[in-house]
Amino acid sequence: MKNLVRIFLLLIIVGAAIGIHSSCSDENDCSMAGRPMMYCTFKTNDPDNDKAVLNDTLDSLTVRAMGTDSIILNNEKDVHTVMLPLRYTSDSTVFIFQYDPVRNPEDVDTVYIVQENTPYFQSMECGYMMKQNIISAAFGNRKNSTEKITSIELRNKEANSNEIENLQIFFNYRDRTPVTPD
């Protein structure tokens, strides 16, 4: 009889735990991983074929957000894509791309993004979230920049968390010998 009571109590406890666990919803991702970002790829034009677009890789890149002390990317090596957050509190975001901040701190490009921020109600757990659409993208170069952005192409206006390409950032062509794996 004692075993029957223990089994009955155990079933009640397990049933209550399953009921509590299943009543909590995990369908909403309120974390930073769920935050929309601007996904950028680096490209260059093939000098031998004007219509050919090649993937580009930067040897080193540091990205800062202007107007803040935030470093988004800190001296990352061999960079070919970046995911950049857009500001919620403003309709524009400015990024500073530094290519060699230690040896040549003046070697920078500036990327200007104009976006539309639209708040929407996500859920009771998350509250309001922000939908961001990129309206335009522009750039500015320094005279002594060796990487120099040559153009920016807007591919998809909606910032997202699915790594769907928003911008293609084109750089000056640099002759590189292809690296082959050993």
Backbone as a printed PyTorch tensor [residue, N CA C, xyz], in Angstrom:
tensor([[[  0.8140,  -1.1870,   0.0000],
         [  0.0000,   0.0000,   0.0000],
         [  0.8650,   1.2610,   0.0000]],

        [[  2.0040,   1.2310,   0.7910],
         [  2.8950,   2.3760,   0.8190],
         [  3.4720,   2.6290,  -0.5800]],

        [[  3.8140,   1.5470,  -1.3040],
         [  4.3580,   1.7060,  -2.6490],
         [  3.3330,   2.3250,  -3.5870]],

        [[  2.0950,   1.9660,  -3.4350],
         [  1.0360,   2.5200,  -4.2700],
         [  0.8840,   4.0150,  -4.0120]],

        [[  0.9640,   4.4370,  -2.7640],
         [  0.8810,   5.8610,  -2.4160],
         [  2.0870,   6.6150,  -2.9760]],

        [[  3.2930,   6.0120,  -2.8700],
         [  4.5040,   6.6440,  -3.4050],
         [  4.4150,   6.8080,  -4.9280]],

        [[  3.9510,   5.7860,  -5.6150],
         [  3.8040,   5.8640,  -7.0730],
         [  2.7920,   6.9340,  -7.4350]],

        [[  1.6880,   6.9800,  -6.6950],
         [  0.6550,   7.9890,  -6.9600],
         [  1.2120,   9.4040,  -6.7510]],

        [[  1.9500,   9.6390,  -5.6590],
         [  2.5550,  10.9540,  -5.4060],
         [  3.5980,  11.2980,  -6.4680]],

        [[  4.3830,  10.3170,  -6.8840],
         [  5.3740,  10.5380,  -7.9220],
         [  4.7100,  10.9230,  -9.2440]],

        [[  3.6080,  10.2570,  -9.5870],
         [  2.8800,  10.6050, -10.8080],
         [  2.3030,  12.0140, -10.7360]],

        [[  1.8080,  12.4120,  -9.5890],
         [  1.2680,  13.7660,  -9.4200],
         [  2.3810,  14.8050,  -9.5830]],

        [[  3.5400,  14.5570,  -8.9790],
         [  4.6680,  15.4940,  -9.0670],
         [  5.1710,  15.5820, -10.5060]],

        [[  5.3420,  14.4490, -11.1800],
         [  5.8080,  14.4400, -12.5630],
         [  4.7880,  15.1230, -13.4740]],

        [[  3.5020,  14.8390, -13.2730],
         [  2.4530,  15.4710, -14.0780],
         [  2.4280,  16.9760, -13.8860]],

        [[  2.6060,  17.4460, -12.6500],
         [  2.6370,  18.8890, -12.3850],
         [  3.8590,  19.5300, -13.0390]],

        [[  5.0030,  18.8690, -12.9810],
         [  6.2150,  19.4130, -13.5980],
         [  6.0620,  19.5010, -15.1100]],

        [[  5.4830,  18.4800, -15.7270],
         [  5.2630,  18.5030, -17.1760],
         [  4.2690,  19.6000, -17.5410]],

        [[  3.2220,  19.7540, -16.7540],
         [  2.2270,  20.7970, -17.0210],
         [  2.8120,  22.1950, -16.9030]],

        [[  3.6270,  22.4240, -15.8930],
         [  4.2590,  23.7440, -15.7320],
         [  5.2340,  24.0060, -16.8640]],

        [[  6.0280,  23.0120, -17.2310],
         [  7.0160,  23.1750, -18.3060],
         [  6.3410,  23.4370, -19.6480]],

        [[  5.2650,  22.7300, -19.9350],
         [  4.6120,  22.9110, -21.2350],
         [  3.8040,  24.1980, -21.3000]],

        [[  3.4420,  24.7780, -20.1750],
         [  2.6650,  26.0240, -20.2070],
         [  3.5420,  27.2400, -20.4930]],

        [[  4.8460,  27.1250, -20.2920],
         [  5.7580,  28.2230, -20.6160],
         [  6.0960,  28.1500, -22.0910]],

        [[  5.9810,  29.2720, -22.7730],
         [  6.2460,  29.2480, -24.2130],
         [  7.6820,  29.6400, -24.4880]],

        [[  8.3380,  28.8670, -25.3430],
         [  9.6930,  29.1640, -25.7860],
         [  9.6970,  29.6310, -27.2260]],

        [[  8.5340,  29.9580, -27.7750],
         [  8.4750,  30.3240, -29.1810],
         [  9.0190,  31.7140, -29.4510]],

        [[  9.0940,  32.5640, -28.4660],
         [  9.6050,  33.9230, -28.6590],
         [ 11.0440,  34.0080, -28.2050]],

        [[ 11.9130,  34.5080, -29.0630],
         [ 13.3140,  34.6820, -28.7410],
         [ 13.5480,  36.1510, -28.4360]],

        [[ 13.6440,  36.4690, -27.1630],
         [ 13.8280,  37.8600, -26.7610],
         [ 15.3070,  38.2170, -26.6330]],

        [[ 16.1800,  37.2750, -26.8820],
         [ 17.6100,  37.5060, -26.7030],
         [ 18.1880,  38.3340, -27.8300]],

        [[ 19.4660,  38.6650, -27.7230],
         [ 20.1640,  39.4060, -28.7710],
         [ 20.2380,  38.5930, -30.0660]],

        [[ 20.1840,  37.2570, -29.9550],
         [ 20.2160,  36.4300, -31.1630],
         [ 18.9730,  36.6660, -32.0150]],

        [[ 17.8960,  37.1140, -31.3920],
         [ 16.6730,  37.3960, -32.1210],
         [ 16.6120,  38.8210, -32.6500]],

        [[ 17.5990,  39.6290, -32.3290],
         [ 17.6080,  41.0130, -32.7840],
         [ 17.9920,  41.0920, -34.2630]],

        [[ 17.2330,  41.8460, -35.0470],
         [ 17.6030,  41.9920, -36.4560],
         [ 18.9310,  42.7360, -36.6030]],

        [[ 19.7270,  42.2920, -37.5500],
         [ 21.0220,  42.9060, -37.8310],
         [ 21.1280,  43.1670, -39.3270]],

        [[ 22.0640,  44.0270, -39.6910],
         [ 22.3540,  44.2840, -41.0880],
         [ 23.5010,  43.3540, -41.4770]],

        [[ 23.2490,  42.4860, -42.4480],
         [ 24.2240,  41.4880, -42.8730],
         [ 24.9380,  42.0020, -44.1200]],

        [[ 26.2610,  42.1500, -44.0370],
         [ 27.0600,  42.7220, -45.1300],
         [ 28.0790,  41.7060, -45.6140]],

        [[ 28.2420,  41.6350, -46.9340],
         [ 29.2910,  40.8140, -47.5240],
         [ 30.2620,  41.7310, -48.2480]],

        [[ 31.5200,  41.3130, -48.3230],
         [ 32.5590,  42.1140, -48.9640],
         [ 32.8440,  41.5500, -50.3450]],

        [[ 32.8790,  42.4310, -51.3260],
         [ 33.0480,  42.0490, -52.7230],
         [ 34.0930,  42.9330, -53.3790]],

        [[ 34.5320,  42.5110, -54.5610],
         [ 35.4050,  43.3130, -55.4140],
         [ 35.0880,  42.9640, -56.8560]],

        [[ 35.3790,  43.8720, -57.7620],
         [ 35.1760,  43.6200, -59.1870],
         [ 36.4510,  43.0400, -59.7770]],

        [[ 36.2930,  42.0440, -60.6170],
         [ 37.4210,  41.4180, -61.2940],
         [ 37.9500,  42.3820, -62.3530]],

        [[ 39.2340,  42.7650, -62.2960],
         [ 39.7640,  43.7090, -63.2830],
         [ 39.8290,  43.1270, -64.6940]],

        [[ 39.8280,  41.7970, -64.8200],
         [ 39.8940,  41.1610, -66.1360],
         [ 38.5210,  41.0410, -66.7900]],

        [[ 37.4730,  41.0880, -65.9690],
         [ 36.1110,  40.9530, -66.4740],
         [ 35.2340,  41.9350, -65.7130]],

        [[ 34.8160,  43.0070, -66.3480],
         [ 34.0650,  44.0710, -65.6720],
         [ 32.7730,  43.5940, -65.0370]],

        [[ 32.1710,  42.5660, -65.5740],
         [ 30.8820,  42.0910, -65.0580],
         [ 31.0290,  41.0740, -63.9280]],

        [[ 32.2220,  40.5650, -63.7100],
         [ 32.4370,  39.5370, -62.6860],
         [ 32.6220,  40.1740, -61.3140]],

        [[ 31.9200,  39.6260, -60.3440],
         [ 32.0260,  40.0610, -58.9610],
         [ 32.6840,  38.9480, -58.1690]],

        [[ 33.7350,  39.2930, -57.4340],
         [ 34.4780,  38.3150, -56.6370],
         [ 34.2320,  38.5560, -55.1560]],

        [[ 34.2220,  37.4840, -54.3850],
         [ 34.1730,  37.6260, -52.9290],
         [ 35.5010,  38.2150, -52.4760]],

        [[ 35.4420,  39.0670, -51.4660],
         [ 36.6510,  39.6990, -50.9550],
         [ 36.8020,  39.3710, -49.4780]],

        [[ 38.0250,  39.3610, -49.0110],
         [ 38.3300,  39.1260, -47.6040],
         [ 39.2890,  40.2130, -47.1450]],

        [[ 38.9530,  40.8490, -46.0330],
         [ 39.8230,  41.8730, -45.4640],
         [ 40.7770,  41.2060, -44.4810]],

        [[ 42.0420,  41.6080, -44.5320],
         [ 43.0500,  41.0150, -43.6510],
         [ 42.7440,  41.2870, -42.1820]],

        [[ 42.2880,  42.4970, -41.8970],
         [ 42.0000,  42.8910, -40.5200],
         [ 40.9090,  43.9480, -40.5490]],

        [[ 39.9930,  43.8890, -39.5860],
         [ 38.9140,  44.8760, -39.5470],
         [ 38.4600,  45.1130, -38.1150]],

        [[ 38.3340,  46.3970, -37.7820],
         [ 37.7090,  46.8300, -36.5470],
         [ 36.5520,  47.7300, -36.9430]],

        [[ 35.3800,  47.4860, -36.3590],
         [ 34.2040,  48.2950, -36.6630],
         [ 33.7140,  48.9270, -35.3710]],

        [[ 33.5520,  50.2550, -35.4330],
         [ 33.0130,  51.0140, -34.2940],
         [ 31.7400,  51.7160, -34.7360]],

        [[ 30.8520,  51.9620, -33.7890],
         [ 29.6470,  52.7390, -34.0500],
         [ 29.9230,  54.1790, -33.6350]],

        [[ 29.7310,  55.0990, -34.5790],
         [ 29.9910,  56.5110, -34.2890],
         [ 28.9900,  57.0230, -33.2480]],

        [[ 29.4760,  57.8520, -32.3630],
         [ 28.6250,  58.4270, -31.3300],
         [ 28.5350,  57.5650, -30.0840]],

        [[ 29.2260,  56.4290, -30.0840],
         [ 29.2630,  55.5580, -28.9100],
         [ 30.7050,  55.1190, -28.6820]],

        [[ 30.9390,  54.4690, -27.5730],
         [ 32.2670,  53.9030, -27.3360],
         [ 32.2700,  52.4010, -27.6550]],

        [[ 31.2510,  51.9540, -28.3770],
         [ 31.1090,  50.5340, -28.6970],
         [ 32.0330,  50.1080, -29.8230]],

        [[ 32.7310,  49.0100, -29.5890],
         [ 33.5040,  48.3510, -30.6330],
         [ 32.7150,  47.1090, -31.0080]],

        [[ 32.2270,  47.0730, -32.2350],
         [ 31.3830,  45.9740, -32.6840],
         [ 32.2260,  44.7850, -33.1200]],

        [[ 33.3190,  45.0710, -33.7900],
         [ 34.2550,  44.0470, -34.2540],
         [ 35.6450,  44.5410, -33.8700]],

        [[ 36.4160,  43.7380, -33.1580],
         [ 37.6990,  44.1860, -32.6500],
         [ 38.8540,  43.4490, -33.3010]],

        [[ 39.4760,  44.0840, -34.2880],
         [ 40.6550,  43.5660, -34.9640],
         [ 40.4710,  42.1190, -35.4250]],

        [[ 39.3190,  41.8570, -36.0360],
         [ 39.0130,  40.5330, -36.5750],
         [ 39.8800,  40.2710, -37.8020]],

        [[ 40.3460,  39.0540, -37.9620],
         [ 41.2120,  38.6700, -39.0820],
         [ 40.4140,  37.9220, -40.1350]],

        [[ 40.8220,  38.0830, -41.4060],
         [ 40.2240,  37.3930, -42.5490],
         [ 38.6980,  37.5110, -42.5540]],

        [[ 38.2150,  38.7170, -42.6420],
         [ 36.7820,  39.0110, -42.5620],
         [ 36.1980,  39.1020, -43.9720]],

        [[ 35.1310,  38.3640, -44.2240],
         [ 34.4450,  38.4560, -45.5070],
         [ 32.9640,  38.7980, -45.3580]],

        [[ 32.4360,  38.7080, -44.1360],
         [ 31.0640,  39.1290, -43.8430],
         [ 31.0320,  39.7460, -42.4490]],

        [[ 30.0840,  40.6500, -42.2330],
         [ 29.8550,  41.2020, -40.8940],
         [ 28.3530,  41.3660, -40.6800]],

        [[ 27.9400,  41.2130, -39.4380],
         [ 26.5660,  41.5010, -39.0380],
         [ 26.6220,  42.7040, -38.1030]],

        [[ 25.9520,  43.7650, -38.4920],
         [ 26.0350,  45.0170, -37.7590],
         [ 24.6620,  45.4270, -37.2270]],

        [[ 24.5990,  45.8430, -35.9600],
         [ 23.3210,  46.2860, -35.4000],
         [ 23.0160,  47.7290, -35.8220]],

        [[ 21.7620,  47.9910, -36.1150],
         [ 21.3290,  49.3450, -36.4310],
         [ 20.7480,  49.9780, -35.1680]],

        [[ 20.8570,  51.2900, -35.0630],
         [ 20.3810,  51.9910, -33.8720],
         [ 18.8600,  51.9690, -33.8030]],

        [[ 18.3460,  51.7610, -32.6030],
         [ 16.9020,  51.8310, -32.3650],
         [ 16.4470,  53.2660, -32.1310]],

        [[ 17.3310,  54.0870, -31.5800],
         [ 16.9550,  55.4130, -31.0970],
         [ 17.1180,  56.5140, -32.1330]],

        [[ 17.5180,  56.1550, -33.3280],
         [ 17.7640,  57.1430, -34.3660],
         [ 17.3940,  56.5490, -35.7190]],

        [[ 17.1790,  57.4100, -36.6940],
         [ 16.8620,  56.9160, -38.0300],
         [ 18.1090,  56.7910, -38.9070]],

        [[ 19.2860,  56.8880, -38.2850],
         [ 20.5300,  56.6770, -39.0180],
         [ 21.5690,  56.0350, -38.1040]],

        [[ 22.4800,  55.3090, -38.7300],
         [ 23.5680,  54.6420, -38.0250],
         [ 24.8380,  54.8870, -38.8220]],

        [[ 25.9240,  55.2050, -38.1180],
         [ 27.2000,  55.4520, -38.7790],
         [ 28.2350,  54.4860, -38.2070]],

        [[ 28.9210,  53.7720, -39.1150],
         [ 29.9580,  52.8230, -38.7240],
         [ 31.3080,  53.3190, -39.2220]],

        [[ 32.3310,  53.1370, -38.4040],
         [ 33.7110,  53.4500, -38.7670],
         [ 34.4390,  52.1260, -38.9800]],

        [[ 34.9130,  51.8940, -40.1880],
         [ 35.6940,  50.7030, -40.5230],
         [ 37.1660,  51.0780, -40.4340]],

        [[ 37.8850,  50.4550, -39.5070],
         [ 39.3210,  50.6610, -39.3660],
         [ 40.0210,  49.3910, -39.8330]],

        [[ 40.9900,  49.5640, -40.7290],
         [ 41.6290,  48.4030, -41.3340],
         [ 42.9090,  47.9840, -40.6290]],

        [[ 43.5790,  48.9030, -39.9690],
         [ 44.7830,  48.5870, -39.2010],
         [ 44.8900,  49.6180, -38.0810]],

        [[ 44.0560,  49.5090, -37.0520],
         [ 43.9780,  50.5550, -36.0340],
         [ 45.2510,  50.7520, -35.2250]],

        [[ 46.1220,  49.7450, -35.1560],
         [ 47.3430,  49.8680, -34.3640],
         [ 48.4200,  50.6020, -35.1490]],

        [[ 48.7230,  50.1240, -36.3530],
         [ 49.8110,  50.7070, -37.1410],
         [ 49.3820,  51.9270, -37.9450]],

        [[ 48.1160,  51.9770, -38.3610],
         [ 47.6530,  53.0840, -39.1890],
         [ 46.2220,  53.4730, -38.7750]],

        [[ 46.0660,  54.1830, -37.6650],
         [ 44.7260,  54.5030, -37.1690],
         [ 43.9180,  55.4170, -38.0880]],

        [[ 44.5670,  56.0900, -39.0230],
         [ 43.8600,  56.9660, -39.9590],
         [ 43.3370,  56.2120, -41.1820]],

        [[ 43.6250,  54.9340, -41.2980],
         [ 43.1990,  54.1220, -42.4320],
         [ 41.7650,  53.6460, -42.1700]],

        [[ 40.7930,  54.5160, -42.4790],
         [ 39.3970,  54.2370, -42.1490],
         [ 38.4740,  54.5960, -43.3090]],

        [[ 37.3250,  53.9560, -43.3100],
         [ 36.1890,  54.3100, -44.1550],
         [ 34.9940,  54.4870, -43.2260]],

        [[ 34.0600,  55.3070, -43.6430],
         [ 32.8490,  55.5450, -42.8650],
         [ 31.6590,  55.0810, -43.6900]],

        [[ 30.7760,  54.2950, -43.0700],
         [ 29.5710,  53.8070, -43.7330],
         [ 28.3680,  54.4420, -43.0470]],

        [[ 27.5310,  55.1040, -43.8530],
         [ 26.3470,  55.8100, -43.3590],
         [ 25.1030,  55.0330, -43.7730]],

        [[ 24.2770,  54.6870, -42.8080],
         [ 23.0400,  53.9480, -43.0670],
         [ 21.8620,  54.8070, -42.6080]],

        [[ 20.8690,  54.9360, -43.4630],
         [ 19.6060,  55.5730, -43.0850],
         [ 18.5720,  54.4560, -43.0420]],

        [[ 17.8910,  54.3420, -41.8980],
         [ 16.9270,  53.2610, -41.7430],
         [ 15.6110,  53.7870, -41.1840]],

        [[ 14.5790,  52.9810, -41.3710],
         [ 13.2660,  53.2770, -40.8130],
         [ 13.0290,  52.2870, -39.6790]],

        [[ 12.7700,  52.8000, -38.4870],
         [ 12.5200,  51.9640, -37.3160],
         [ 11.0160,  51.9350, -37.0420]],

        [[ 10.4470,  50.7390, -36.9980],
         [  9.0230,  50.5850, -36.7400],
         [  8.8350,  49.6450, -35.5580]],

        [[  8.3830,  50.1610, -34.4050],
         [  8.1490,  49.2670, -33.2660],
         [  6.8820,  48.4350, -33.4880]],

        [[  6.9160,  47.2020, -32.9940],
         [  5.7330,  46.3400, -33.0610],
         [  5.7000,  45.4770, -31.8020]],

        [[  4.5000,  45.0590, -31.4320],
         [  4.3180,  44.2420, -30.2390],
         [  4.6250,  42.7940, -30.5710]],

        [[  5.6330,  42.2300, -29.9080],
         [  6.0560,  40.8520, -30.1510],
         [  5.2280,  39.8770, -29.3180]],

        [[  5.2320,  40.0470, -28.0020],
         [  4.5170,  39.1440, -27.1060],
         [  4.5460,  39.7410, -25.7000]],

        [[  3.8190,  39.1070, -24.8030],
         [  3.8390,  39.5560, -23.4000],
         [  5.2240,  39.3570, -22.7920]],

        [[  5.9240,  38.2870, -23.1770],
         [  7.2470,  38.0120, -22.6180],
         [  8.2880,  39.0000, -23.1340]],

        [[  8.2230,  39.3220, -24.4250],
         [  9.2470,  40.1600, -25.0500],
         [  8.8730,  41.6370, -25.0850]],

        [[  7.6100,  41.9310, -25.0670],
         [  7.1920,  43.3280, -25.1800],
         [  7.3140,  43.8020, -26.6160]],

        [[  7.7660,  45.0480, -26.7790],
         [  7.9060,  45.6260, -28.1140],
         [  9.2680,  45.3030, -28.6970]],

        [[  9.2820,  45.0290, -29.9900],
         [ 10.5080,  44.7960, -30.7430],
         [ 10.5690,  45.8550, -31.8380]],

        [[ 11.6620,  45.8700, -32.5850],
         [ 11.8410,  46.8840, -33.6250],
         [ 12.0640,  46.2010, -34.9750]],

        [[ 11.2610,  46.6150, -35.9460],
         [ 11.4780,  46.1990, -37.3320],
         [ 12.2560,  47.3270, -37.9900]],

        [[ 13.3410,  46.9770, -38.6920],
         [ 14.2070,  47.9940, -39.2860],
         [ 14.3700,  47.7450, -40.7740]],

        [[ 14.0770,  48.7720, -41.5670],
         [ 14.2550,  48.7240, -43.0100],
         [ 15.3020,  49.7410, -43.4070]],

        [[ 16.2630,  49.2930, -44.2000],
         [ 17.3380,  50.1630, -44.6620],
         [ 16.8110,  50.9700, -45.8480]],

        [[ 16.8900,  52.2670, -45.7420],
         [ 16.4330,  53.1480, -46.8090],
         [ 17.5690,  53.4420, -47.7750]],

        [[ 18.7490,  53.7430, -47.2300],
         [ 19.8980,  54.0190, -48.1000],
         [ 21.1950,  53.7290, -47.3590]],

        [[ 22.2530,  53.5620, -48.1570],
         [ 23.5900,  53.3290, -47.6180],
         [ 24.5750,  54.1440, -48.4390]],

        [[ 25.5030,  54.8020, -47.7560],
         [ 26.5330,  55.6070, -48.4200],
         [ 27.8440,  55.3920, -47.6780]],

        [[ 28.9300,  55.9330, -48.2400],
         [ 30.2390,  55.7540, -47.6240],
         [ 31.0900,  56.9840, -47.8530]],

        [[ 32.1230,  57.1070, -47.0460],
         [ 33.1200,  58.1610, -47.1900],
         [ 34.4840,  57.5540, -46.9360]],

        [[ 35.4880,  58.0180, -47.6830],
         [ 36.8450,  57.4860, -47.5680],
         [ 37.7900,  58.5620, -47.0510]],

        [[ 38.8460,  58.1100, -46.4490],
         [ 39.9800,  58.9760, -46.1430],
         [ 40.9560,  58.8950, -47.3050]],

        [[ 41.7250,  59.9080, -47.5300],
         [ 42.6550,  59.9400, -48.6640],
         [ 43.6770,  58.8160, -48.6270]],

        [[ 44.1630,  58.4690, -47.4340],
         [ 45.2390,  57.4820, -47.3510],
         [ 44.7320,  56.0720, -47.0460]],

        [[ 43.4530,  55.8290, -47.2000],
         [ 42.9130,  54.5040, -46.9350],
         [ 43.3760,  53.5280, -48.0080]],

        [[ 43.9240,  52.3950, -47.5980],
         [ 44.4000,  51.4090, -48.5660],
         [ 43.2910,  50.4520, -48.9850]],

        [[ 42.3030,  50.2700, -48.1750],
         [ 41.2340,  49.3290, -48.5030],
         [ 40.1610,  49.9970, -49.3510]],

        [[ 39.8630,  51.2180, -49.1010],
         [ 38.8560,  52.0440, -49.7670],
         [ 37.6480,  51.3180, -50.3260]],

        [[ 36.5450,  51.6290, -49.7430],
         [ 35.2710,  51.1770, -50.2800],
         [ 35.0390,  51.9350, -51.5800]],

        [[ 34.6500,  51.2220, -52.6140],
         [ 34.3800,  51.8710, -53.9020],
         [ 32.8940,  52.0410, -54.1570]],

        [[ 32.0600,  51.1490, -53.5970],
         [ 30.6120,  51.2860, -53.7510],
         [ 29.9040,  50.3850, -52.7510]],

        [[ 28.6230,  50.6660, -52.5730],
         [ 27.7720,  49.8420, -51.7100],
         [ 26.4900,  49.5660, -52.4800]],

        [[ 26.0950,  48.3030, -52.4960],
         [ 24.8610,  47.9200, -53.1860],
         [ 23.8700,  47.3730, -52.1640]],

        [[ 22.6840,  47.9560, -52.1270],
         [ 21.6210,  47.5130, -51.2320],
         [ 20.8970,  46.3430, -51.8840]],

        [[ 20.9390,  45.1700, -51.2460],
         [ 20.3460,  43.9600, -51.8130],
         [ 18.9930,  43.6210, -51.1850]],

        [[ 18.8500,  43.8600, -49.8910],
         [ 17.6240,  43.5350, -49.1740],
         [ 17.4260,  44.6110, -48.1130]],

        [[ 16.2720,  45.2350, -48.0770],
         [ 16.0530,  46.3830, -47.1910],
         [ 15.7980,  45.9930, -45.7370]],

        [[ 15.2480,  44.8170, -45.4950],
         [ 14.8320,  44.4620, -44.1420],
         [ 15.9780,  43.8370, -43.3500]],

        [[ 16.3640,  44.4880, -42.2400],
         [ 17.3500,  43.9000, -41.3340],
         [ 16.7480,  42.6060, -40.7830]],

        [[ 17.5830,  41.5950, -40.5800],
         [ 17.0520,  40.2900, -40.2260],
         [ 18.0090,  39.5380, -39.3220]],

        [[ 17.5420,  38.4150, -38.8100],
         [ 18.3910,  37.5530, -37.9820],
         [ 18.6720,  36.2360, -38.6910]],

        [[ 18.4070,  36.1770, -40.0090],
         [ 18.5710,  34.9440, -40.7770],
         [ 19.7810,  34.9630, -41.6980]],

        [[ 20.6590,  35.9340, -41.5510],
         [ 21.8420,  36.0960, -42.3940],
         [ 21.4810,  36.2340, -43.8720]],

        [[ 20.4020,  36.9390, -44.1400],
         [ 20.0410,  37.2830, -45.5130],
         [ 20.7820,  38.5670, -45.8450]],

        [[ 21.5160,  38.5500, -46.9360],
         [ 22.4030,  39.6500, -47.3060],
         [ 21.6330,  40.9620, -47.5070]],

        [[ 22.0560,  41.9910, -46.7690],
         [ 21.4770,  43.3290, -46.9260],
         [ 22.3330,  44.2010, -47.8290]],

        [[ 23.6350,  44.2120, -47.5720],
         [ 24.5340,  45.0710, -48.3330],
         [ 25.6850,  44.2650, -48.9210]],

        [[ 26.0700,  44.6530, -50.1300],
         [ 27.3370,  44.2060, -50.6960],
         [ 28.2370,  45.4330, -50.6830]],

        [[ 29.3480,  45.3240, -49.9690],
         [ 30.2950,  46.4270, -49.8820],
         [ 31.4750,  46.0830, -50.7870]],

        [[ 31.6990,  46.9290, -51.7960],
         [ 32.7550,  46.6890, -52.7800],
         [ 34.0150,  47.4550, -52.3970]],

        [[ 35.1560,  46.7730, -52.4950],
         [ 36.4540,  47.3600, -52.1980],
         [ 37.2970,  47.3890, -53.4640]],

        [[ 38.3450,  48.2200, -53.4420],
         [ 39.3170,  48.2300, -54.5300],
         [ 39.8850,  46.8350, -54.6980]],

        [[ 40.1120,  46.4440, -55.9340],
         [ 40.7110,  45.1400, -56.2110],
         [ 42.1590,  45.1510, -55.7550]],

        [[ 42.5570,  44.0940, -55.0690],
         [ 43.9490,  43.9020, -54.6610],
         [ 44.3780,  42.5510, -55.1960]],

        [[ 45.4640,  42.5200, -55.9220],
         [ 45.9360,  41.2680, -56.4980],
         [ 46.3400,  40.3250, -55.3740]],

        [[ 45.7080,  39.1820, -55.3330],
         [ 46.0040,  38.1910, -54.3110],
         [ 46.2210,  36.8500, -54.9640]],

        [[ 47.1310,  36.1080, -54.4140],
         [ 47.3370,  34.7440, -54.8680],
         [ 46.3550,  33.8700, -54.0940]],

        [[ 45.5410,  33.0670, -54.7850],
         [ 44.5760,  32.2210, -54.0760],
         [ 45.2870,  31.2750, -53.1110]],

        [[ 44.7090,  31.1230, -51.9310],
         [ 45.2750,  30.2260, -50.9270],
         [ 44.6290,  28.8620, -51.1200]],

        [[ 45.4620,  27.8410, -51.2360],
         [ 44.9490,  26.4720, -51.3740],
         [ 45.2370,  25.7070, -50.0920]],

        [[ 44.2490,  24.9280, -49.6370],
         [ 44.4750,  24.1640, -48.4070],
         [ 45.5200,  23.0670, -48.6140]],

        [[ 46.2850,  22.7880, -47.5610],
         [ 47.3180,  21.7390, -47.6280],
         [ 46.7260,  20.3640, -47.6800]]])
